[in-house]
Amino acid sequence: MSGPGGYLTLLQHLQKEWETPVARKMQEDRHSLAAVSGTGQFRALATPHCPAMDSSTITVTPPREAPSRLLSFATEASHARGLGHFMRCFALAQEARARDIESRFILPQASAAMRARLAGIGAQWVEAGDQWAQACLAQTLAADAWWVVDSYATTTDLLDTLRRRNRVLYFDDLCALPHFPCDLVLNASPQATQLPYADRMSARCSLLAGPAYAQIRLELRKAARMPGLTRGSPRQIGLILGGSDATGLSLQVLTSLRAALPDADLQVFMGPASADISQVREAAMRQTQSTVLSDPPDLAERLAACDLVVTAAGGSVWELCALRQAAIALVVADNQVAALQACPFPSLDARQGVPSELGEIAKKLLADPTGLERLRQRAVDAVDGQGAARTLAAMGLDRPATPVPVPATASLTTEPEGTLR
C-alpha cells in the first residue's frame, strides 16, 4: 500500500466500514449536513513521500465519490494563529461551491464552528493534527485538480512536491519564502507589488496582487447590498479583533472606547476561538449599553449597521471595505505592519497594547458624519467583494465577471481598472 495510491486504497477500505444503513443514508444526500457530520478514524501508513504517521490519529469525513472538479485546501486555524488563513480559504471554497466545484480541507484541527461552516457548503475535511504536512502529501488528486495552500507552516519543499503533481495557488502575506514553486501566488495587500516576488517566481508562476483579490465571504457581500440601511441612535460602535483575538486586546479596547464614549452603544463580536470571552463579557455586564456576542449568525448585518467598527488590521479590513463600512484598524501582529501605510482606514500600532489615543480618534470620527461617509467611499473603492470570483478566473475555473488580465507568465497581475458596482 505504498505510494500516493495507498492513501486512496485506505480510504476505500474505510468506506466499507461505513456500509451501515445510517452511513449509506449519509452518503446518498451528498450535500446535507448529515453527509459530513460523522467522522471516521484511521492511522495513515508510510509512503515514499509520506513518513509513517503512527504518533497521532487522523480524522476524516466519510469518503464520497470523487468529484469532477476539486479544490484541495491546506490551511490552518487556532487560537494562537487566528482564523484568518481558514476564513479566506473558506471564502474561495464558498465561491467555488456556487460554481459546482467541490472542496476538501486538510487541517491540523477543526473546531465545531469550522466544521459547521464546511458542512454548510458540502466540503470534506481531514483533521491531521501534527501530521498536517504528511497528510497533504498523502492525498491523491486528479491531474487537473488544484491545491490551495495557506499556512505559515508552509515550506518551499512542500509547495514543490505538491506542484510536481498538481497546480498550486499559494496565499502569501510576507514574501518570506526563498522562492515560490507554484502556479499562482496571491497577496491581497496593497503593498504586494513592492515585495520582491519577481526575483523568486519562475516563468510559469504569476502574482495576483492587491485588494481586488481579497477573499470576501458571501454573507458579507449580501449584507453590503442591503437597501435602505439606517444607523441608529445612540451611536453604535462594533469591535471585532479577529476570530480568536490571539493578543487578548478586546477588553482593553472596550475599556478605552467606553471611557471616551460613555453614551455609545458598544457591541463586541468575538470569534469561537477567543480565549478571554468570559472576562470581556463580565466587564460588559458592569457597563451600560455594552454587549458581547460570540460568533452571531447575523454578524455581517450587525457590522453593516454600525456607525464605526474597530478591527484588527488583517483580513477583517477588506471584509469591512466590502461592507462599505468605516473603521479604525489596529495592527496587532507583525504581518500587519504594511496596513499602517496602505490601509484605507485610520490605523494604529497596537502590538505593545492599545494606544491611548484610540478613544479620542473614535470620538472625533463619530462627530464628523461627512468624514465617516468619505471613509466608507474609500472602502468600497478599495474592495468590491469580487476577489474570490477573480481568483477562480485566474485559475481557469470560471469566466471572470468583468474583463480581468489572467496571468500566464511571471508578470504581476494587479487590480483591474475600475471596480464593480
Buried (B, 14 or more C-beta within 10 A) or exposed (E): EEBBEBBBEBBEEBBEEBEEEEBEEBBEEBBEEBBBEEBBEBEBBBBEBBBEBEEBBBBBBBBBEEBEBBBBBBBBBBBEBBBBBBBBBBBBBBBBBBEEBBBBBBBBBBBEBBBBBBBBBBBBBBBBBEBBBBBBBBBBBEEEBBBBBBBEBBEBEBBBBBBEBBBBBBBBBEBEBEBBBBBBBBBBBBBBBEBEBEEBBBEBBBBBBBBBBBBBBBBBBEBBEEEEEEEEEEBBBBBBBBBBBBBBBBBBBBBBBBEBBEEBBBBBBBBBBBEEBEBBBEBBEEEEBBBBBBBEEEBBBBBBBBBBBBBBBBBBBBBBBBBBBBBBBBBBBEBBBBBEEBBBBBBBBBEEEBBEEBBBBBBEBBEEEEEBEEBBEBBBBBBBBBBBBBBBBBBEBBEBEBEBBBBEEBEBBBBBEEBEE
